[in-house]
């Protein structure tokens, strides 16, 4: 699936509704009352994910930066540089929480670089009882007691500890449970949480499986629609560079005349 350049903005819009209040406490992030999600693109800072980072604005005015790590982070120079850029851009305090997945059991939380002192909070998702979480979510879904906490539990369950299921069995069961969520808004909220956060560090075949499942959501449809519009605009730009007329561009791309003329202005 081709992603729109503004996919991060679309995901952020849904994340704002997906994380009401202090629901992140169910995965060990406490005192984080989320107000809204802020998609950020900080220049000159390396971004390795498919989506750029999404910052969460908290009720106390601070920004919450969530970072996934599959290996033990030996130093925090990259995080510190990123958070400094965020703090400079928004003029806010930045709270960074590193969500460790895989077999990481412990990791440093402070960087002492002389005048620069930097600290993060570590959350180890592999310490959470995935078996219990999955059974709770499935029970709430069956008895119509679904809550915002359940959507967070389900979205992050991929990275929890499973003793009564293999990781492969757990993954398939989580995916099946996602498919059983009947409410369209809940589907979008789950998709936003998975695409925005927990799905970033899954294996490629797991990402492909999830995307196939999430194609049913309005969120994915919106992202795909935006990608198609962007593709038509790119074609229009190439046509104008080769001397095509506005009428030809409109006819061949399906863009409106107003959209075509706006692209023509940018080219010339």
DRENPA-3360 file (N, C-alpha, C; in nm, 2 decimals, always signed):
BEGIN
1 = XXXXXXXX = +0.08/-0.12/+0.00/+0.00/+0.00/+0.00/+0.09/+0.12/+0.00 ~ +0.06/+0.21/-0.09/+0.14/+0.34/-0.10/+0.08/+0.43/+0.01 ~ +0.17/+0.50/+0.08/+0.13/+0.59/+0.19/+0.13/+0.73/+0.15 ~ +0.03/+0.81/+0.19/+0.04/+0.95/+0.16/+0.14/+1.02/+0.24 ~ +0.20/+1.13/+0.18/+0.30/+1.20/+0.26/+0.24/+1.26/+0.39 ~ +0.11/+1.29/+0.39/+0.05/+1.34/+0.51/-0.02/+1.23/+0.60 ~ +0.03/+1.11/+0.58/-0.03/+1.00/+0.65/-0.02/+1.02/+0.80 ~ +0.10/+1.08/+0.84/+0.12/+1.10/+0.98/+0.01/+1.20/+1.04;
9 = XXXXXXXX = -0.03/+1.30/+0.96/-0.13/+1.39/+1.00/-0.26/+1.32/+1.02 ~ -0.29/+1.23/+0.93/-0.42/+1.16/+0.93/-0.42/+1.07/+1.06 ~ -0.31/+1.00/+1.08/-0.31/+0.91/+1.20/-0.32/+0.99/+1.32 ~ -0.25/+1.10/+1.33/-0.25/+1.19/+1.45/-0.40/+1.23/+1.48 ~ -0.47/+1.26/+1.38/-0.61/+1.31/+1.40/-0.69/+1.20/+1.47 ~ -0.67/+1.08/+1.43/-0.74/+0.97/+1.50/-0.68/+0.93/+1.63 ~ -0.55/+0.95/+1.65/-0.49/+0.92/+1.78/-0.54/+1.01/+1.89 ~ -0.58/+1.13/+1.86/-0.63/+1.23/+1.96/-0.75/+1.17/+2.02;
17 = XXXXXXXX = -0.84/+1.10/+1.94/-0.96/+1.04/+2.00/-0.93/+0.91/+2.06 ~ -0.83/+0.84/+2.01/-0.80/+0.70/+2.06/-0.74/+0.70/+2.20 ~ -0.68/+0.81/+2.24/-0.61/+0.81/+2.37/-0.67/+0.91/+2.47 ~ -0.80/+0.90/+2.51/-0.86/+0.99/+2.60/-0.80/+0.98/+2.74 ~ -0.79/+1.09/+2.81/-0.75/+1.09/+2.95/-0.62/+1.02/+2.98 ~ -0.62/+0.93/+3.08/-0.50/+0.86/+3.12/-0.50/+0.72/+3.08 ~ -0.55/+0.68/+2.96/-0.56/+0.54/+2.93/-0.43/+0.47/+2.91 ~ -0.32/+0.55/+2.89/-0.19/+0.49/+2.87/-0.14/+0.43/+3.00;
25 = XXXXXXXX = -0.21/+0.45/+3.11/-0.16/+0.39/+3.23/-0.17/+0.24/+3.23 ~ -0.25/+0.18/+3.14/-0.27/+0.04/+3.13/-0.14/-0.03/+3.08 ~ -0.05/+0.05/+3.02/+0.07/-0.01/+2.97/+0.19/+0.05/+3.05 ~ +0.16/+0.11/+3.16/+0.27/+0.16/+3.25/+0.31/+0.30/+3.24 ~ +0.24/+0.38/+3.16/+0.27/+0.52/+3.14/+0.17/+0.60/+3.22 ~ +0.21/+0.64/+3.34/+0.12/+0.71/+3.43/+0.13/+0.86/+3.43 ~ +0.02/+0.92/+3.48/+0.02/+1.07/+3.49/+0.04/+1.13/+3.35 ~ -0.02/+1.07/+3.25/-0.01/+1.12/+3.11/-0.15/+1.14/+3.05;
33 = XXXXXXXX = -0.21/+1.25/+3.09/-0.34/+1.29/+3.04/-0.33/+1.35/+2.90 ~ -0.36/+1.27/+2.80/-0.34/+1.32/+2.66/-0.45/+1.41/+2.62 ~ -0.41/+1.52/+2.56/-0.50/+1.62/+2.51/-0.52/+1.61/+2.36 ~ -0.41/+1.59/+2.29/-0.41/+1.57/+2.14/-0.28/+1.52/+2.09 ~ -0.28/+1.47/+1.97/-0.15/+1.42/+1.91/-0.10/+1.53/+1.82 ~ +0.03/+1.54/+1.82/+0.09/+1.64/+1.73/+0.19/+1.58/+1.64 ~ +0.16/+1.57/+1.51/+0.26/+1.51/+1.41/+0.37/+1.60/+1.40 ~ +0.49/+1.55/+1.40/+0.61/+1.64/+1.40/+0.71/+1.60/+1.29;
41 = XXXXXXXX = +0.76/+1.69/+1.23/+0.87/+1.66/+1.13/+0.98/+1.76/+1.16 ~ +1.08/+1.72/+1.23/+1.19/+1.80/+1.27/+1.30/+1.79/+1.17 ~ +1.34/+1.90/+1.11/+1.45/+1.90/+1.02/+1.59/+1.86/+1.08 ~ +1.67/+1.80/+1.00/+1.81/+1.76/+1.05/+1.81/+1.66/+1.16 ~ +1.70/+1.60/+1.19/+1.70/+1.49/+1.29/+1.66/+1.36/+1.22 ~ +1.74/+1.26/+1.24/+1.72/+1.13/+1.17/+1.58/+1.07/+1.21 ~ +1.50/+1.03/+1.11/+1.38/+0.96/+1.14/+1.38/+0.83/+1.07 ~ +1.37/+0.72/+1.14/+1.40/+0.59/+1.09/+1.27/+0.51/+1.06;
49 = XXXXXXXX = +1.15/+0.57/+1.12/+1.03/+0.49/+1.10/+0.96/+0.53/+0.97 ~ +0.87/+0.45/+0.93/+0.79/+0.47/+0.81/+0.70/+0.60/+0.83 ~ +0.65/+0.61/+0.95/+0.58/+0.74/+0.99/+0.68/+0.82/+1.07 ~ +0.68/+0.95/+1.06/+0.75/+1.03/+1.15/+0.69/+1.02/+1.29 ~ +0.77/+1.06/+1.39/+0.72/+1.05/+1.53/+0.60/+1.13/+1.55 ~ +0.51/+1.08/+1.64/+0.39/+1.16/+1.68/+0.41/+1.19/+1.83 ~ +0.40/+1.32/+1.86/+0.41/+1.37/+1.99/+0.27/+1.38/+2.05 ~ +0.26/+1.35/+2.18/+0.13/+1.37/+2.24/+0.13/+1.49/+2.34;
57 = XXXXXXXX = +0.04/+1.58/+2.32/+0.03/+1.70/+2.41/-0.05/+1.65/+2.53 ~ +0.01/+1.68/+2.65/-0.05/+1.65/+2.78/-0.13/+1.76/+2.84 ~ -0.22/+1.73/+2.93/-0.30/+1.84/+2.99/-0.22/+1.94/+3.07 ~ -0.10/+1.90/+3.12/-0.01/+1.99/+3.19/+0.07/+2.08/+3.10 ~ +0.05/+2.07/+2.97/+0.13/+2.15/+2.87/+0.25/+2.08/+2.82 ~ +0.30/+1.98/+2.88/+0.42/+1.91/+2.83/+0.39/+1.82/+2.71 ~ +0.49/+1.78/+2.64/+0.48/+1.69/+2.53/+0.54/+1.55/+2.56 ~ +0.46/+1.45/+2.53/+0.50/+1.31/+2.56/+0.56/+1.25/+2.43;
65 = XXXXXXXX = +0.68/+1.21/+2.43/+0.75/+1.15/+2.32/+0.76/+1.00/+2.35 ~ +0.69/+0.92/+2.27/+0.70/+0.77/+2.29/+0.80/+0.72/+2.18 ~ +0.89/+0.63/+2.22/+0.99/+0.58/+2.13/+0.99/+0.43/+2.16 ~ +0.98/+0.35/+2.05/+1.00/+0.20/+2.06/+1.14/+0.16/+2.04 ~ +1.19/+0.07/+2.12/+1.32/+0.01/+2.10/+1.32/-0.14/+2.11 ~ +1.38/-0.21/+2.02/+1.38/-0.35/+2.02/+1.51/-0.40/+2.08 ~ +1.61/-0.31/+2.10/+1.74/-0.35/+2.16/+1.77/-0.25/+2.27 ~ +1.86/-0.28/+2.36/+1.90/-0.20/+2.47/+1.97/-0.07/+2.41;
73 = XXXXXXXX = +1.92/+0.04/+2.45/+1.98/+0.17/+2.40/+2.10/+0.20/+2.49 ~ +2.22/+0.20/+2.43/+2.34/+0.22/+2.51/+2.37/+0.37/+2.54 ~ +2.32/+0.46/+2.46/+2.34/+0.60/+2.49/+2.21/+0.67/+2.43 ~ +2.20/+0.80/+2.47/+2.08/+0.87/+2.44/+2.11/+1.00/+2.36 ~ +2.22/+1.00/+2.29/+2.25/+1.12/+2.21/+2.15/+1.15/+2.10 ~ +2.10/+1.04/+2.03/+2.00/+1.06/+1.93/+1.87/+1.11/+1.99 ~ +1.83/+1.05/+2.10/+1.70/+1.09/+2.17/+1.71/+1.24/+2.22 ~ +1.83/+1.27/+2.28/+1.85/+1.40/+2.33/+1.84/+1.51/+2.22;
81 = XXXXXXXX = +1.91/+1.48/+2.11/+1.90/+1.57/+2.00/+1.76/+1.59/+1.95 ~ +1.69/+1.48/+1.94/+1.55/+1.49/+1.89/+1.46/+1.57/+1.98 ~ +1.47/+1.54/+2.11/+1.39/+1.61/+2.21/+1.43/+1.76/+2.22 ~ +1.55/+1.79/+2.21/+1.60/+1.93/+2.21/+1.53/+2.01/+2.09 ~ +1.53/+1.94/+1.97/+1.47/+2.00/+1.86/+1.32/+2.02/+1.88 ~ +1.25/+1.93/+1.94/+1.11/+1.94/+1.97/+1.09/+2.05/+2.07 ~ +1.17/+2.06/+2.18/+1.15/+2.16/+2.28/+1.17/+2.30/+2.22 ~ +1.27/+2.31/+2.13/+1.30/+2.44/+2.07/+1.18/+2.48/+1.98;
89 = XXXXXXXX = +1.12/+2.38/+1.91/+1.01/+2.41/+1.82/+0.89/+2.46/+1.89 ~ +0.85/+2.38/+2.00/+0.73/+2.41/+2.06/+0.74/+2.49/+2.19 ~ +0.86/+2.51/+2.24/+0.89/+2.58/+2.37/+0.81/+2.51/+2.48 ~ +0.82/+2.38/+2.49/+0.75/+2.30/+2.59/+0.85/+2.21/+2.66 ~ +0.81/+2.16/+2.78/+0.89/+2.05/+2.84/+0.85/+1.92/+2.76 ~ +0.96/+1.84/+2.74/+0.94/+1.71/+2.67/+0.96/+1.60/+2.77 ~ +0.87/+1.51/+2.77/+0.88/+1.38/+2.85/+0.89/+1.27/+2.76 ~ +1.01/+1.20/+2.77/+1.03/+1.08/+2.68/+1.02/+0.95/+2.75;
97 = XXXXXXXX = +0.94/+0.86/+2.69/+0.92/+0.73/+2.74/+0.97/+0.63/+2.63 ~ +1.06/+0.54/+2.67/+1.11/+0.44/+2.58/+1.03/+0.31/+2.61 ~ +0.96/+0.26/+2.51/+0.89/+0.14/+2.52/+0.98/+0.02/+2.47 ~ +1.03/-0.06/+2.55/+1.12/-0.17/+2.51/+1.03/-0.29/+2.48 ~ +1.07/-0.35/+2.37/+1.00/-0.48/+2.33/+1.11/-0.59/+2.32 ~ +1.07/-0.71/+2.28/+1.17/-0.81/+2.26/+1.21/-0.86/+2.40 ~ +1.34/-0.89/+2.41/+1.40/-0.96/+2.53/+1.47/-0.86/+2.62 ~ +1.45/-0.73/+2.60/+1.52/-0.63/+2.68/+1.46/-0.63/+2.82;
105 = XXXXXXXX = +1.55/-0.65/+2.92/+1.50/-0.66/+3.06/+1.54/-0.54/+3.14 ~ +1.64/-0.47/+3.10/+1.68/-0.35/+3.17/+1.77/-0.26/+3.08 ~ +1.76/-0.13/+3.10/+1.84/-0.04/+3.02/+1.86/+0.09/+3.09 ~ +1.97/+0.16/+3.06/+1.99/+0.29/+3.13/+1.88/+0.39/+3.10 ~ +1.87/+0.49/+3.19/+1.77/+0.59/+3.17/+1.82/+0.73/+3.18 ~ +1.95/+0.75/+3.19/+2.01/+0.88/+3.21/+2.13/+0.89/+3.12 ~ +2.16/+1.02/+3.07/+2.28/+1.05/+3.00/+2.34/+1.17/+3.07 ~ +2.46/+1.15/+3.11/+2.54/+1.26/+3.18/+2.65/+1.30/+3.08;
113 = XXXXXXXX = +2.63/+1.42/+3.01/+2.73/+1.47/+2.92/+2.78/+1.60/+2.97 ~ +2.82/+1.61/+3.10/+2.87/+1.73/+3.15/+2.76/+1.83/+3.18 ~ +2.76/+1.94/+3.11/+2.66/+2.04/+3.13/+2.52/+1.99/+3.08 ~ +2.52/+1.89/+2.99/+2.40/+1.84/+2.94/+2.36/+1.71/+3.02 ~ +2.25/+1.72/+3.09/+2.20/+1.60/+3.16/+2.06/+1.57/+3.10 ~ +2.04/+1.44/+3.07/+1.92/+1.40/+3.00/+1.87/+1.27/+3.06 ~ +1.73/+1.26/+3.08/+1.67/+1.15/+3.14/+1.55/+1.10/+3.06 ~ +1.53/+0.97/+3.06/+1.41/+0.92/+3.00/+1.34/+0.82/+3.10;
121 = XXXXXXXX = +1.22/+0.78/+3.07/+1.15/+0.68/+3.15/+1.15/+0.55/+3.06 ~ +1.18/+0.44/+3.12/+1.18/+0.31/+3.05/+1.05/+0.23/+3.09 ~ +0.98/+0.18/+2.99/+0.87/+0.09/+3.01/+0.90/-0.04/+2.93 ~ +0.89/-0.15/+3.01/+0.92/-0.28/+2.95/+0.79/-0.36/+2.92 ~ +0.75/-0.35/+2.79/+0.62/-0.41/+2.76/+0.63/-0.56/+2.78 ~ +0.75/-0.62/+2.77/+0.75/-0.77/+2.79/+0.73/-0.81/+2.93 ~ +0.71/-0.72/+3.02/+0.68/-0.76/+3.16/+0.53/-0.77/+3.18 ~ +0.45/-0.72/+3.08/+0.31/-0.72/+3.10/+0.25/-0.86/+3.06;
129 = XXXXXXXX = +0.15/-0.90/+3.12/+0.09/-1.03/+3.10/+0.00/-1.03/+2.98 ~ +0.05/-1.07/+2.87/-0.02/-1.07/+2.74/-0.14/-1.16/+2.74 ~ -0.12/-1.28/+2.80/-0.23/-1.38/+2.81/-0.35/-1.32/+2.88 ~ -0.32/-1.26/+3.00/-0.43/-1.20/+3.08/-0.50/-1.08/+3.00 ~ -0.41/-1.00/+2.94/-0.47/-0.89/+2.86/-0.55/-0.93/+2.75 ~ -0.51/-1.03/+2.67/-0.59/-1.08/+2.56/-0.72/-1.14/+2.60 ~ -0.72/-1.21/+2.71/-0.84/-1.27/+2.76/-0.94/-1.17/+2.81 ~ -0.88/-1.06/+2.88/-0.97/-0.95/+2.93/-1.04/-0.88/+2.81;
137 = XXXXXXXX = -0.96/-0.85/+2.71/-1.01/-0.78/+2.60/-1.12/-0.86/+2.53 ~ -1.09/-0.99/+2.51/-1.19/-1.07/+2.44/-1.32/-1.08/+2.52 ~ -1.31/-1.09/+2.65/-1.42/-1.10/+2.74/-1.51/-0.97/+2.73 ~ -1.44/-0.86/+2.74/-1.51/-0.73/+2.73/-1.58/-0.71/+2.60 ~ -1.51/-0.76/+2.49/-1.57/-0.75/+2.36/-1.70/-0.83/+2.35 ~ -1.69/-0.95/+2.40/-1.81/-1.05/+2.40/-1.92/-1.00/+2.48 ~ -1.89/-0.93/+2.60/-2.00/-0.88/+2.69/-2.04/-0.74/+2.67 ~ -1.99/-0.68/+2.56/-2.01/-0.54/+2.53/-1.97/-0.44/+2.64;
145 = XXXXXXXX = -1.86/-0.47/+2.70/-1.80/-0.39/+2.81/-1.67/-0.32/+2.76 ~ -1.66/-0.31/+2.63/-1.54/-0.25/+2.57/-1.51/-0.11/+2.62 ~ -1.38/-0.08/+2.65/-1.35/+0.05/+2.70/-1.23/+0.11/+2.62 ~ -1.20/+0.23/+2.64/-1.08/+0.29/+2.58/-0.95/+0.22/+2.62 ~ -0.95/+0.17/+2.75/-0.84/+0.10/+2.80/-0.82/-0.03/+2.72 ~ -0.93/-0.09/+2.68/-0.92/-0.22/+2.60/-0.85/-0.20/+2.47 ~ -0.88/-0.08/+2.40/-0.82/-0.06/+2.27/-0.67/-0.04/+2.28 ~ -0.63/+0.02/+2.39/-0.48/+0.04/+2.42/-0.42/-0.10/+2.45;
153 = XXXXXXXX = -0.49/-0.17/+2.53/-0.44/-0.31/+2.56/-0.42/-0.39/+2.44 ~ -0.52/-0.39/+2.35/-0.51/-0.48/+2.23/-0.41/-0.43/+2.13 ~ -0.40/-0.30/+2.12/-0.30/-0.24/+2.02/-0.16/-0.27/+2.06 ~ -0.13/-0.28/+2.20/+0.01/-0.30/+2.24/+0.04/-0.44/+2.28 ~ -0.07/-0.53/+2.27/-0.05/-0.67/+2.31/+0.05/-0.74/+2.23 ~ +0.08/-0.70/+2.11/+0.18/-0.76/+2.03/+0.31/-0.78/+2.10 ~ +0.34/-0.69/+2.19/+0.48/-0.68/+2.25/+0.48/-0.73/+2.39 ~ +0.37/-0.78/+2.44/+0.37/-0.83/+2.58/+0.42/-0.97/+2.60;
161 = XXXXXXXX = +0.43/-1.02/+2.72/+0.48/-1.15/+2.75/+0.37/-1.25/+2.74 ~ +0.39/-1.36/+2.67/+0.29/-1.47/+2.66/+0.36/-1.60/+2.71 ~ +0.29/-1.66/+2.81/+0.34/-1.79/+2.86/+0.25/-1.91/+2.82 ~ +0.12/-1.88/+2.79/+0.03/-1.99/+2.75/+0.01/-1.99/+2.60 ~ +0.07/-1.91/+2.52/+0.06/-1.91/+2.38/+0.20/-1.88/+2.32 ~ +0.23/-1.93/+2.20/+0.35/-1.89/+2.14/+0.33/-1.75/+2.08 ~ +0.44/-1.68/+2.05/+0.42/-1.55/+2.00/+0.34/-1.55/+1.87 ~ +0.37/-1.65/+1.78/+0.29/-1.66/+1.66/+0.14/-1.68/+1.68;
169 = XXXXXXXX = +0.11/-1.76/+1.78/-0.03/-1.79/+1.81/-0.09/-1.66/+1.87 ~ -0.02/-1.59/+1.95/-0.07/-1.46/+2.01/-0.09/-1.36/+1.90 ~ +0.00/-1.35/+1.81/-0.02/-1.25/+1.70/-0.15/-1.28/+1.62 ~ -0.17/-1.40/+1.58/-0.29/-1.44/+1.51/-0.41/-1.41/+1.59 ~ -0.41/-1.44/+1.72/-0.53/-1.42/+1.80/-0.56/-1.27/+1.82 ~ -0.45/-1.19/+1.83/-0.47/-1.05/+1.84/-0.53/-0.99/+1.71 ~ -0.48/-1.04/+1.60/-0.53/-0.99/+1.47/-0.68/-1.03/+1.45 ~ -0.71/-1.16/+1.49/-0.85/-1.20/+1.48/-0.94/-1.12/+1.57;
177 = XXXXXXXX = -0.89/-1.08/+1.69/-0.97/-1.00/+1.78/-0.99/-0.86/+1.72 ~ -0.89/-0.80/+1.66/-0.90/-0.67/+1.59/-1.02/-0.68/+1.49 ~ -1.02/-0.79/+1.42/-1.12/-0.80/+1.31/-1.27/-0.81/+1.37 ~ -1.28/-0.85/+1.49/-1.41/-0.87/+1.55/-1.47/-0.74/+1.61 ~ -1.39/-0.63/+1.62/-1.43/-0.51/+1.68/-1.54/-0.45/+1.58 ~ -1.67/-0.44/+1.62/-1.77/-0.40/+1.53/-1.79/-0.25/+1.50 ~ -1.75/-0.17/+1.60/-1.77/-0.03/+1.58/-1.67/+0.03/+1.49 ~ -1.71/+0.11/+1.39/-1.62/+0.17/+1.29/-1.52/+0.27/+1.35;
185 = XXXXXXXX = -1.57/+0.35/+1.45/-1.48/+0.44/+1.52/-1.37/+0.37/+1.59 ~ -1.41/+0.26/+1.66/-1.31/+0.18/+1.73/-1.21/+0.12/+1.64 ~ -1.26/+0.08/+1.52/-1.17/+0.02/+1.42/-1.06/+0.12/+1.38 ~ -1.11/+0.25/+1.36/-1.01/+0.36/+1.33/-0.92/+0.39/+1.44 ~ -0.97/+0.39/+1.56/-0.88/+0.42/+1.68/-0.77/+0.31/+1.69 ~ -0.82/+0.18/+1.68/-0.72/+0.07/+1.68/-0.62/+0.08/+1.57 ~ -0.66/+0.11/+1.45/-0.57/+0.13/+1.34/-0.47/+0.24/+1.36 ~ -0.52/+0.35/+1.42/-0.43/+0.46/+1.45/-0.32/+0.42/+1.55;
193 = XXXXXXXX = -0.36/+0.35/+1.66/-0.27/+0.31/+1.76/-0.17/+0.21/+1.70 ~ -0.21/+0.12/+1.62/-0.12/+0.02/+1.56/-0.03/+0.08/+1.46 ~ -0.08/+0.16/+1.37/+0.00/+0.23/+1.27/+0.09/+0.33/+1.33 ~ +0.04/+0.41/+1.43/+0.11/+0.52/+1.49/+0.22/+0.47/+1.58 ~ +0.19/+0.36/+1.65/+0.29/+0.32/+1.76/+0.33/+0.18/+1.75 ~ +0.24/+0.08/+1.79/+0.29/-0.05/+1.82/+0.33/-0.13/+1.70 ~ +0.27/-0.10/+1.58/+0.30/-0.18/+1.46/+0.43/-0.14/+1.40 ~ +0.49/-0.03/+1.44/+0.62/+0.01/+1.38/+0.73/-0.09/+1.39;
201 = XXXXXXXX = +0.74/-0.16/+1.50/+0.85/-0.25/+1.52/+0.82/-0.40/+1.50 ~ +0.71/-0.43/+1.43/+0.68/-0.56/+1.40/+0.76/-0.61/+1.28 ~ +0.77/-0.74/+1.26/+0.84/-0.79/+1.14/+0.76/-0.75/+1.01 ~ +0.83/-0.75/+0.90/+0.77/-0.70/+0.78/+0.65/-0.79/+0.74 ~ +0.65/-0.92/+0.75/+0.54/-1.00/+0.72/+0.42/-0.98/+0.81 ~ +0.45/-0.94/+0.94/+0.34/-0.91/+1.03/+0.28/-0.78/+0.99 ~ +0.36/-0.68/+0.95/+0.31/-0.55/+0.91/+0.21/-0.57/+0.79 ~ +0.26/-0.65/+0.69/+0.18/-0.68/+0.57/+0.04/-0.74/+0.61;
209 = XXXXXXXX = +0.05/-0.84/+0.71/-0.07/-0.91/+0.75/-0.17/-0.81/+0.82 ~ -0.11/-0.72/+0.90/-0.19/-0.62/+0.97/-0.26/-0.52/+0.87 ~ -0.18/-0.48/+0.78/-0.23/-0.38/+0.68/-0.35/-0.44/+0.60 ~ -0.34/-0.57/+0.57/-0.45/-0.63/+0.50/-0.57/-0.63/+0.58 ~ -0.56/-0.66/+0.71/-0.67/-0.66/+0.80/-0.73/-0.52/+0.82 ~ -0.64/-0.42/+0.83/-0.68/-0.28/+0.86/-0.73/-0.21/+0.74 ~ -0.73/-0.27/+0.62/-0.78/-0.21/+0.50/-0.93/-0.18/+0.51 ~ -1.00/-0.25/+0.61/-1.14/-0.23/+0.63/-1.17/-0.10/+0.69;
217 = XXXXXXXX = -1.07/-0.04/+0.76/-1.10/+0.08/+0.83/-1.10/+0.21/+0.75 ~ -1.18/+0.30/+0.79/-1.19/+0.43/+0.72/-1.05/+0.50/+0.72 ~ -0.97/+0.48/+0.83/-0.84/+0.55/+0.84/-0.75/+0.51/+0.72 ~ -0.75/+0.38/+0.70/-0.66/+0.33/+0.58/-0.72/+0.37/+0.45 ~ -0.85/+0.38/+0.44/-0.91/+0.42/+0.31/-0.87/+0.57/+0.29 ~ -0.88/+0.65/+0.40/-0.84/+0.79/+0.39/-0.70/+0.81/+0.34 ~ -0.61/+0.73/+0.40/-0.47/+0.74/+0.37/-0.44/+0.70/+0.22 ~ -0.51/+0.59/+0.18/-0.49/+0.55/+0.04/-0.55/+0.65/-0.06;
225 = XXXXXXXX = -0.66/+0.71/-0.02/-0.72/+0.81/-0.11/-0.63/+0.93/-0.12 ~ -0.57/+0.97/-0.01/-0.47/+1.09/-0.02/-0.35/+1.05/-0.10 ~ -0.31/+0.92/-0.09/-0.20/+0.88/-0.18/-0.23/+0.89/-0.32 ~ -0.35/+0.85/-0.36/-0.39/+0.85/-0.50/-0.40/+1.00/-0.55 ~ -0.45/+1.09/-0.47/-0.45/+1.23/-0.51/-0.31/+1.28/-0.53 ~ -0.22/+1.25/-0.44/-0.08/+1.29/-0.45/-0.02/+1.24/-0.58 ~ -0.05/+1.11/-0.61/+0.00/+1.05/-0.73/-0.04/+1.13/-0.86 ~ -0.17/+1.17/-0.86/-0.23/+1.24/-0.97/-0.16/+1.38/-0.98;
233 = XXXXXXXX = -0.13/+1.44/-0.87/-0.07/+1.57/-0.87/+0.07/+1.56/-0.92 ~ +0.14/+1.45/-0.89/+0.28/+1.43/-0.94/+0.28/+1.42/-1.09 ~ +0.18/+1.34/-1.14/+0.17/+1.32/-1.28/+0.14/+1.46/-1.35 ~ +0.05/+1.54/-1.29/+0.02/+1.67/-1.34/+0.14/+1.76/-1.35 ~ +0.22/+1.75/-1.25/+0.35/+1.84/-1.25/+0.44/+1.79/-1.36 ~ +0.46/+1.66/-1.38/+0.54/+1.62/-1.49/+0.49/+1.66/-1.62 ~ +0.36/+1.65/-1.64/+0.29/+1.69/-1.77/+0.32/+1.84/-1.79 ~ +0.30/+1.93/-1.69/+0.33/+2.07/-1.71/+0.47/+2.10/-1.75;
241 = XXXXXXXX = +0.56/+2.02/-1.69/+0.70/+2.04/-1.72/+0.73/+2.01/-1.87 ~ +0.65/+1.92/-1.92/+0.67/+1.88/-2.06/+0.58/+1.97/-2.16 ~ +0.52/+2.07/-2.10/+0.44/+2.16/-2.19/+0.30/+2.13/-2.21 ~ +0.24/+2.05/-2.13/+0.10/+2.01/-2.14/+0.01/+2.13/-2.10 ~ -0.11/+2.13/-2.16/-0.21/+2.24/-2.13/-0.29/+2.20/-2.01 ~ -0.36/+2.30/-1.95/-0.44/+2.28/-1.83/-0.55/+2.18/-1.87 ~ -0.61/+2.19/-1.98/-0.72/+2.11/-2.02/-0.68/+1.96/-2.04 ~ -0.55/+1.94/-2.09/-0.50/+1.81/-2.11/-0.48/+1.74/-1.97;
249 = XXXXXXXX = -0.42/+1.82/-1.88/-0.39/+1.77/-1.74/-0.52/+1.73/-1.67 ~ -0.62/+1.82/-1.68/-0.75/+1.79/-1.62/-0.81/+1.66/-1.67 ~ -0.80/+1.65/-1.81/-0.86/+1.53/-1.87/-0.79/+1.40/-1.83 ~ -0.66/+1.40/-1.82/-0.59/+1.28/-1.80/-0.56/+1.25/-1.66 ~ -0.57/+1.34/-1.57/-0.55/+1.31/-1.43/-0.68/+1.31/-1.34 ~ -0.78/+1.37/-1.39/-0.90/+1.38/-1.31/-0.90/+1.49/-1.21 ~ -0.80/+1.57/-1.20/-0.80/+1.68/-1.11/-0.89/+1.79/-1.16 ~ -0.93/+1.88/-1.07/-1.02/+1.99/-1.11/-0.93/+2.09/-1.18;
257 = XXXXXXXX = -0.99/+2.18/-1.25/-0.92/+2.29/-1.32/-0.84/+2.38/-1.22 ~ -0.91/+2.40/-1.11/-0.85/+2.49/-1.00/-0.72/+2.42/-0.95 ~ -0.73/+2.29/-0.92/-0.61/+2.21/-0.87/-0.50/+2.21/-0.98 ~ -0.54/+2.19/-1.10/-0.44/+2.19/-1.21/-0.37/+2.32/-1.22 ~ -0.44/+2.43/-1.22/-0.38/+2.57/-1.23/-0.29/+2.60/-1.11 ~ -0.33/+2.55/-0.99/-0.24/+2.57/-0.88/-0.11/+2.50/-0.89 ~ -0.11/+2.38/-0.95/+0.01/+2.30/-0.97/+0.10/+2.37/-1.08 ~ +0.03/+2.42/-1.18/+0.10/+2.49/-1.29/+0.17/+2.62/-1.24;
265 = XXXX = +0.11/+2.69/-1.14/+0.17/+2.81/-1.08/+0.30/+2.77/-1.01 ~ +0.29/+2.65/-0.94/+0.41/+2.60/-0.86/+0.53/+2.56/-0.96 ~ +0.49/+2.51/-1.07/+0.59/+2.47/-1.17/+0.66/+2.59/-1.23 ~ +0.58/+2.69/-1.26/+0.63/+2.81/-1.33/+0.66/+2.92/-1.23;
% end
